[in-house]
Amino acid sequence: MVHVEEFSAKDGMIRLGQLLKAAGLVDTGGEAKLRLADEQVSVNGEVETRRGRQLHPGDVVTLGPDSVRVI
């Protein structure tokens, strides 16, 4: 079973690059940019390459074995 962490977006919206860093999936913005460019990140099961993609409650971001749901 896949374990999904939850991340509370205080304004109800967060950008993908910000979430990757805030949730600890990457250490730096540069690493986020590289992982997105290499198509290693998916949002709701679909590959996403835009660091500025707006995420909303219910969206699930996956990088490798780790997943985070925006709440």
N, C-alpha and C positions, 0 to 999 in steps of 0.2 A: 504494500500500500504506500502511496506517495504522501509524504507529509507536507502540508502547505502552511507556511507561516502567515500571519495576518499583519498588515501594516495599516495604521490609521492615518489617512491623509487629512490633516487638520482643516484644510479649506475645501475638502470634498474632491479635490483634483490635485494631481502631482504629475510632473513630467517624468518620462521613462528614465532618463539619465539620472535624475535626482533620486528616484526610487531605488535604482540599482545600488547607488552609494549609500543611501540612508538605511536600506535593509541589510547592508553588509554583503551583498552579492559580488560587489567589486570594491577595490580599495580606493581607486581614483577615477576622476572623470575621463582621463585618458584611457584607462583600462575599459571603461564602459564603452567609449567610442570604438575601440578595437574589437570588442566582443560583438557589438552591434554590426560593425562592418563585416565581420566574419560570419554573420547570420547565425550566431549562437544563442540569440535571445528570441523568445516567442511571447506573444501576448494573446491570451485566450486561444492557444493552440496554433497560432499562425506566426511565421517568422516576421520579426519587425526589425528594421534597420534605422528608424528615425529616433534619435536621442530625445527630440522634443515632443514626441508623441504624448498627448494628454491621456492620462489614465484616470478612471473614475471608479467609484465603489463597485465591487463585483469583478473587476478586471483581474486576471491571474497572469503574472509574469513568471516565466520559467527560464532559468539559465542552468544548464547541466542538470544535476539531480535536484536542484533547489527551486522551489516555487514560492511566490508571495502573492497573497490576495489583498487587493486594496479594499479597505473597509471605511 
